[in-house]
């Protein structure tokens, strides 16, 4: 019995893959800038530019390393793509969260939970696009979204949403900031902890439920 793999689950990495991961690294670097500014971290313009360039290069290197390892463990490449996409989604999530906290001058309470929900939804839409067409599929494949697939994605993501919101709200609203850090920084800590928890659930749900048909199939 032979096993057929699509590009995302084999050890094959195209130039398009490197280009896409470079975009992820570059955009991620840009998203970090307003976040660090909002938590009052001193970041000069030069350091900001260096950081954006460094993340772009590191993203490409990380995918190259994953390609080498995937020669022995094929799933590593898919996990690497999921992590790269996850980093982008996380920073988009936290970026929108910080924007809302900055605009409405609120870092806790019910307002924080609403902001976190809004930022998670924005990041989730981005997540669907990247995971369907890159992590578990192939850009340019022409495969459009189906009602069933989107419904499954929404269901899995909704559970992840509850995990994300619940843990973030628990950390921020019921646990006092540790180490004397600011409430704004603690709000970001809550967001990161929540994201890590929901990340595991999302990967398993996307891989084995939503995008199962894009996975290796027996022939």
ABEGO torsion letter per residue (X at the ends): XBBBBBAAABABBBAAAAAAAAAAAAAAAAAAAAAAAAAGBBBBAAAAAAAAAAAAAAAAAAAAAAAAAAAABAAAAAAAAAAAAAAAAAAAAAAAAAAAAAAAGBABEAAAAAAAAAAAAAAAAAAAAAAAAAAABBBGAGBBBBAAAAAAAAAAAAAAAAAAAAAAAAAAAABBBBGGBBAAAAAAAAAAAAAAAAAAAAAAAAAAAAAAAABBBBX
